[in-house]
Amino acid sequence: MGIIENGKGLLKRFIDGIAVERWPILARSNSAAGNRQRLLRHIQNKDVILDSAPCRVELSVTTHCNLDCIMCAGPQRTMSLDKSYDWFLEQLGGFIDTLEDVSVIGLGEPLLWKDFDRAVADLTLRGASLRTTTNALLLHKHMDAFKTGNFRCICISIDGTNEVYEYVRKNATWRQFEINVRALARLIRGLGAPPVLYFNVAVGTYNYADIPNIVAFAQEVDVDLVSLNRVSFGRIVDTDPKADLMLSDQYEDFKAMMKNLAEVSRVTVACGFDPSLSIYPTRDDITTPRLEQPLPYHTIAVDDNAVQCIYPFTSVQYWSGDVFTPCCLLIRAYDSSESTFASYWNGKYIQNIRQRAYEHTLIPGPCGKDACVFARTFVKKAG
């Protein structure tokens, strides 16, 4: 009997090994599902030390940039802190297979990262859902990655059209940008499960009047959403505080322009700094915009308001410089005792943040804000 049992054990390990090799997405799916169950138990027990792994990671992969935008305050001008994809794999270890949501971003331009295509291919093979933000000027060199990668969202930074675009985005040409964006839009339309495509606009006094032209271009290429965000810091504001639209005497003009735009826009426009000015077209000939749908880790059967925000339990943001946080809005200094993922994930810093999330003192609190537009709670399962 012992020989038979040993034979069964060997056979099971052989079959399991084949399953992992031949069906990595299935193996990862099982791993991710088990991880969510562990996370559920931790939250039910109000644990601050977790044996569950992150479900979401934002990788800030490079500080290099091919542009020199007037509003940027990025560190790429003073330091270079690129990491290889192998480094990220080493940091995450076995946790790589629990990830459901990976953002490949950068304090610079992520398409400059030498490992971009390789990382996209590997993470797609593992079954992770991908997001990225790009200035689009190098898209033509990475179209295969966007064709075969498991992207759920692609964000393109655009701060004007034609001359306004080239004024804001130094070293860029509108013609190259336009060609690349149109090519990506055509590629996306041909995919069976197309990612959400949206424009992100950093709005100041120097470019707000060009927003109707940005929206018109978005309509032409079937962008799902145009997101407007306030320029409230960076070199342009340091030089001229009135470049901040909300502190200028041009804000009323901006509001009037947005109301006029609402009458003709065929695309949704989300105004992050004044939601009352957001545009949601309702005419019969308008298709409801595609938005990012919740992933499985967003839907965990916990009590309503069990935690104030899920990011401390599910997410890791890696900042160039070996700084780890739950999200991009929780800024912290470098800590040599928590400069690796393993030392961060259950370190003192995140334990405190998790406790605050249970107590509902995280916002306001360590986040430093009265409210947070990005804070997410778990979505209750239907039924």
C-alpha positions as CSV (number, residue, x, y, z in Angstrom):
1,M,0.0,0.0,0.0
2,G,2.9,2.4,0.8
3,I,4.2,1.9,-2.7
4,I,0.8,2.6,-4.2
5,E,0.3,5.7,-2.1
6,N,3.8,7.0,-3.0
7,G,3.0,6.4,-6.6
8,K,-0.2,8.3,-6.3
9,G,1.6,11.2,-4.7
10,L,4.3,11.2,-7.5
11,L,1.5,11.1,-10.1
12,K,-0.3,14.0,-8.5
13,R,2.8,16.2,-8.3
14,F,3.5,15.3,-12.0
15,I,0.0,16.3,-13.1
16,D,0.1,19.5,-11.0
17,G,3.4,20.4,-12.5
18,I,2.1,19.9,-16.0
19,A,-1.0,22.0,-15.2
20,V,1.2,24.9,-14.0
21,E,3.4,24.6,-17.1
22,R,0.7,24.1,-19.7
23,W,-2.1,26.2,-18.1
24,P,-0.5,29.0,-16.2
25,I,-3.6,31.2,-16.3
26,L,-5.6,28.4,-14.6
27,A,-3.0,27.8,-12.0
28,R,-2.8,31.6,-11.3
29,S,-6.5,31.8,-11.1
30,N,-6.7,29.2,-8.4
31,S,-3.9,30.9,-6.6
32,A,-5.6,34.3,-6.8
33,A,-8.9,32.8,-5.6
34,G,-7.2,31.2,-2.6
35,N,-5.5,34.5,-1.9
36,R,-8.9,36.3,-1.8
37,Q,-10.2,33.8,0.7
38,R,-7.3,34.4,3.0
39,L,-7.8,38.2,2.7
40,L,-11.5,37.8,3.5
41,R,-10.6,35.9,6.7
42,H,-8.1,38.6,7.7
43,I,-10.6,41.4,7.3
44,Q,-13.3,39.5,9.2
45,N,-10.8,39.2,12.0
46,K,-9.5,42.8,11.7
47,D,-6.0,41.5,11.3
48,V,-3.2,44.0,10.4
49,I,-0.6,41.3,9.7
50,L,-1.6,39.3,6.6
51,D,-0.5,36.0,5.1
52,S,-2.5,37.0,2.0
53,A,-0.6,38.6,-0.8
54,P,-1.3,41.8,-2.8
55,C,-3.9,41.6,-5.5
56,R,-2.8,44.8,-7.2
57,V,0.6,46.3,-7.9
58,E,1.6,49.6,-9.5
59,L,5.1,49.4,-10.9
60,S,6.9,52.7,-11.4
61,V,9.3,51.3,-13.9
62,T,11.4,54.3,-15.0
63,T,12.2,57.9,-14.2
64,H,13.4,58.6,-17.7
65,C,11.2,60.7,-20.0
66,N,11.4,61.7,-23.7
67,L,9.6,65.0,-23.0
68,D,10.1,68.1,-20.9
69,C,6.6,69.2,-20.2
70,I,6.1,72.7,-18.7
71,M,4.0,71.5,-15.7
72,C,6.1,68.4,-14.8
73,A,8.0,68.2,-11.6
74,G,9.2,64.6,-12.2
75,P,12.6,63.4,-10.7
76,Q,13.8,62.3,-14.1
77,R,15.7,65.6,-14.4
78,T,17.9,64.8,-11.3
79,M,18.1,61.0,-11.0
80,S,17.8,57.7,-12.9
81,L,16.2,54.9,-11.0
82,D,15.2,52.2,-13.5
83,K,14.7,48.6,-12.3
84,S,14.6,45.5,-14.4
85,Y,11.6,43.2,-14.7
86,D,13.8,40.5,-13.1
87,W,14.2,42.8,-10.1
88,F,10.4,43.1,-9.7
89,L,10.0,39.3,-10.0
90,E,12.6,38.8,-7.3
91,Q,10.9,41.3,-5.0
92,L,7.4,39.8,-5.4
93,G,8.6,36.1,-5.4
94,G,5.6,33.7,-5.4
95,F,3.2,36.6,-4.9
96,I,3.5,37.4,-8.6
97,D,0.9,34.7,-9.2
98,T,-1.8,36.2,-7.0
99,L,-1.8,39.5,-8.8
100,E,-5.0,40.3,-10.6
101,D,-4.3,43.9,-11.5
102,V,-0.9,45.4,-12.6
103,S,-0.3,49.0,-13.6
104,V,3.0,49.5,-15.5
105,I,3.6,53.2,-15.0
106,G,6.5,55.6,-14.5
107,L,7.5,58.9,-13.0
108,G,8.9,59.1,-16.6
109,E,7.6,57.4,-19.7
110,P,6.9,53.6,-19.3
111,L,7.4,52.9,-23.0
112,L,11.1,53.9,-22.5
113,W,11.5,50.9,-20.1
114,K,13.6,48.3,-21.8
115,D,11.6,45.5,-20.3
116,F,8.1,46.8,-21.2
117,D,7.2,44.3,-23.9
118,R,8.7,41.4,-21.9
119,A,6.8,42.3,-18.7
120,V,3.5,42.7,-20.7
121,A,4.0,39.3,-22.3
122,D,4.9,37.5,-19.0
123,L,2.1,39.1,-16.9
124,T,-0.4,38.4,-19.6
125,L,0.7,34.7,-19.6
126,R,0.2,34.7,-15.9
127,G,-3.4,36.0,-16.3
128,A,-3.0,39.5,-14.8
129,S,-5.1,42.4,-16.0
130,L,-2.9,45.3,-17.2
131,R,-3.1,49.1,-17.2
132,T,-0.6,51.7,-18.3
133,T,-0.3,55.5,-18.8
134,T,1.7,56.8,-21.7
135,N,2.5,60.0,-23.7
136,A,1.9,57.8,-26.8
137,L,5.0,59.1,-28.7
138,L,6.6,55.6,-28.7
139,L,3.5,53.6,-29.3
140,H,4.6,52.7,-32.8
141,K,7.5,50.7,-31.3
142,H,5.2,48.6,-29.0
143,M,2.1,47.9,-31.0
144,D,2.6,44.1,-30.8
145,A,2.6,44.3,-27.0
146,F,-0.7,46.3,-27.0
147,K,-2.2,43.8,-29.5
148,T,-1.4,40.7,-27.5
149,G,-1.3,42.1,-23.9
150,N,-4.2,41.6,-21.5
151,F,-4.8,45.4,-21.1
152,R,-8.0,46.5,-19.4
153,C,-7.2,50.2,-19.6
154,I,-4.8,52.5,-21.5
155,C,-4.5,56.1,-20.5
156,I,-3.0,58.6,-22.9
157,S,-1.7,62.0,-21.6
158,I,-2.8,64.9,-23.8
159,D,-2.7,68.5,-22.8
160,G,-3.7,70.2,-26.1
161,T,-3.8,69.8,-29.8
162,N,-1.5,71.2,-32.5
163,E,0.4,74.3,-31.3
164,V,-0.9,74.1,-27.8
165,Y,0.2,70.5,-27.5
166,E,3.7,71.3,-28.6
167,Y,3.9,74.3,-26.3
168,V,3.0,72.2,-23.3
169,R,4.9,69.0,-24.2
170,K,8.4,70.2,-25.1
171,N,10.3,67.9,-27.5
172,A,7.0,66.4,-28.9
173,T,5.4,66.8,-32.3
174,W,1.6,66.7,-32.7
175,R,1.8,64.9,-36.0
176,Q,3.6,61.9,-34.4
177,F,1.2,61.9,-31.5
178,E,-1.8,62.0,-33.7
179,I,-0.5,59.2,-36.0
180,N,0.2,56.9,-33.0
181,V,-3.1,57.5,-31.2
182,R,-5.1,56.8,-34.4
183,A,-3.1,53.6,-35.0
184,L,-3.7,52.4,-31.4
185,A,-7.5,53.3,-31.6
186,R,-7.7,51.2,-34.8
187,L,-5.9,48.3,-33.2
188,I,-8.2,48.4,-30.1
189,R,-11.3,48.4,-32.3
190,G,-10.2,45.1,-33.8
191,L,-9.7,43.3,-30.5
192,G,-12.2,40.9,-29.1
193,A,-12.0,42.3,-25.6
194,P,-10.8,45.9,-26.1
195,P,-9.4,47.9,-23.2
196,V,-10.9,51.1,-22.0
197,L,-9.1,54.0,-23.7
198,Y,-9.1,57.4,-22.1
199,F,-7.4,60.8,-22.3
200,N,-5.9,62.5,-19.3
201,V,-5.6,66.3,-19.5
202,A,-3.6,68.4,-17.0
203,V,-5.6,71.6,-17.1
204,G,-4.1,75.1,-16.5
205,T,-4.7,78.6,-17.8
206,Y,-2.4,78.0,-20.7
207,N,-4.4,75.2,-22.3
208,Y,-8.0,75.2,-21.0
209,A,-9.3,76.9,-24.1
210,D,-8.2,74.0,-26.2
211,I,-10.3,71.4,-24.3
212,P,-13.1,71.5,-27.0
213,N,-10.4,70.5,-29.6
214,I,-9.2,67.7,-27.3
215,V,-12.8,66.4,-27.0
216,A,-13.3,66.6,-30.7
217,F,-10.2,64.5,-31.3
218,A,-11.4,62.1,-28.7
219,Q,-14.7,61.7,-30.5
220,E,-12.9,61.0,-33.8
221,V,-10.8,58.2,-32.4
222,D,-13.5,56.6,-30.2
223,V,-11.9,57.4,-26.8
224,D,-14.2,56.3,-24.0
225,L,-13.5,59.1,-21.5
226,V,-11.7,62.4,-21.2
227,S,-10.4,63.1,-17.7
228,L,-9.6,66.7,-16.7
229,N,-7.2,67.2,-13.8
230,R,-6.0,70.4,-12.2
231,V,-2.4,71.6,-12.5
232,S,-1.7,72.9,-9.0
233,F,2.1,72.3,-8.7
234,G,5.1,71.9,-10.9
235,R,7.5,74.3,-12.7
236,I,4.8,76.3,-14.5
237,V,2.9,77.0,-11.2
238,D,6.2,77.7,-9.4
239,T,6.9,80.3,-12.1
240,D,3.4,81.7,-12.3
241,P,0.9,80.7,-9.6
242,K,-1.9,82.0,-11.8
243,A,-1.2,79.1,-14.2
244,D,-3.4,77.2,-11.7
245,L,-6.8,77.7,-13.3
246,M,-8.7,77.6,-10.0
247,L,-6.6,80.5,-8.6
248,S,-6.9,82.6,-11.7
249,D,-9.5,85.1,-13.0
250,Q,-10.2,82.8,-16.0
251,Y,-12.1,80.2,-14.0
252,E,-15.5,81.6,-14.7
253,D,-14.6,81.6,-18.4
254,F,-13.7,77.9,-18.1
255,K,-17.0,77.1,-16.5
256,A,-18.9,78.8,-19.2
257,M,-16.9,77.0,-21.9
258,M,-17.6,73.6,-20.2
259,K,-21.4,74.4,-20.1
260,N,-21.3,75.2,-23.8
261,L,-19.3,72.0,-24.5
262,A,-21.9,69.9,-22.7
263,E,-24.4,70.8,-25.4
264,V,-22.4,69.3,-28.2
265,S,-20.0,66.7,-26.7
266,R,-20.5,63.1,-27.7
267,V,-17.9,61.8,-25.3
268,T,-18.0,61.7,-21.5
269,V,-15.7,64.3,-19.9
270,A,-14.9,63.9,-16.2
271,C,-13.8,67.1,-14.4
272,G,-11.9,65.9,-11.3
273,F,-11.5,69.3,-9.7
274,D,-15.1,70.4,-10.2
275,P,-17.4,67.4,-10.8
276,S,-20.4,69.7,-11.4
277,L,-18.8,70.5,-14.7
278,S,-18.5,66.9,-15.8
279,I,-20.2,66.0,-19.1
280,Y,-22.3,62.9,-19.4
281,P,-24.0,62.9,-22.9
282,T,-27.6,61.5,-22.7
283,R,-28.8,61.8,-26.3
284,D,-30.3,58.7,-27.9
285,D,-27.5,58.5,-30.5
286,I,-24.7,58.4,-27.8
287,T,-23.3,55.1,-26.8
288,T,-22.8,54.7,-23.0
289,P,-19.0,54.9,-22.4
290,R,-17.2,51.7,-21.5
291,L,-15.7,52.0,-18.1
292,E,-13.3,49.7,-16.2
293,Q,-15.3,47.0,-14.5
294,P,-14.6,45.6,-11.0
295,L,-12.1,42.8,-10.8
296,P,-12.7,39.7,-8.6
297,Y,-10.6,41.2,-5.7
298,H,-12.9,44.2,-5.6
299,T,-15.8,41.9,-4.8
300,I,-15.3,40.2,-1.5
301,A,-18.2,39.3,0.8
302,V,-17.4,41.5,3.8
303,D,-19.8,43.7,5.8
304,D,-20.5,47.1,4.4
305,N,-17.8,49.6,5.5
306,A,-15.6,46.9,6.9
307,V,-12.6,49.0,5.9
308,Q,-12.5,52.7,4.9
309,C,-10.2,51.8,1.9
310,I,-9.1,48.5,0.5
311,Y,-5.7,49.6,-0.9
312,P,-3.8,48.9,2.4
313,F,-5.0,45.3,2.2
314,T,-4.8,44.6,-1.6
315,S,-2.4,47.0,-3.2
316,V,1.3,48.0,-3.4
317,Q,2.6,51.1,-5.2
318,Y,6.3,50.9,-5.9
319,W,8.0,54.3,-6.3
320,S,11.4,54.5,-7.9
321,G,13.8,54.9,-5.0
322,D,12.7,51.7,-3.2
323,V,9.7,53.4,-1.5
324,F,6.5,51.3,-1.1
325,T,3.0,52.6,-0.3
326,P,-0.6,51.4,-0.7
327,C,-1.3,54.0,-3.4
328,C,0.1,57.0,-5.2
329,L,-1.5,59.5,-2.8
330,L,0.1,58.1,0.4
331,I,3.5,59.7,0.1
332,R,6.3,58.6,2.5
333,A,10.0,59.0,2.8
334,Y,12.5,56.3,2.1
335,D,12.9,53.9,5.0
336,S,15.9,51.6,5.0
337,S,14.1,49.0,7.2
338,E,11.2,48.7,4.7
339,S,13.0,49.1,1.3
340,T,12.0,45.7,0.0
341,F,8.6,44.3,-0.7
342,A,9.1,41.5,1.9
343,S,9.9,44.1,4.7
344,Y,7.1,46.4,3.7
345,W,4.1,44.1,3.3
346,N,3.7,43.5,7.1
347,G,6.0,46.3,8.4
348,K,5.1,48.8,11.0
349,Y,4.0,51.5,8.5
350,I,1.4,49.4,6.7
351,Q,0.2,47.8,10.0
352,N,-0.7,51.3,11.2
353,I,-2.4,52.2,7.9
354,R,-4.5,49.0,8.1
355,Q,-5.5,49.7,11.6
356,R,-6.6,53.2,10.6
357,A,-8.6,51.8,7.7
358,Y,-10.5,49.5,10.2
359,E,-11.1,52.5,12.5
360,H,-12.2,54.8,9.6
361,T,-9.5,57.3,10.6
362,L,-7.5,56.9,7.4
363,I,-9.3,59.7,5.6
364,P,-8.9,62.3,6.8
365,G,-5.7,61.1,8.5
366,P,-2.4,59.8,7.0
367,C,-3.7,60.5,3.5
368,G,-3.7,64.2,4.4
369,K,-7.0,64.9,2.7
370,D,-10.6,65.6,3.8
371,A,-11.7,63.1,1.1
372,C,-10.1,60.9,-1.5
373,V,-11.6,60.4,-5.0
374,F,-9.6,57.2,-5.4
375,A,-10.6,55.5,-2.2
376,R,-12.4,52.2,-2.9
377,T,-14.4,49.9,-0.6
378,F,-15.3,46.4,-1.4
379,V,-18.2,46.0,-3.8
380,K,-20.8,43.7,-2.3
381,K,-21.5,40.5,-4.2
382,A,-24.9,40.4,-5.9
383,G,-27.3,38.1,-4.1
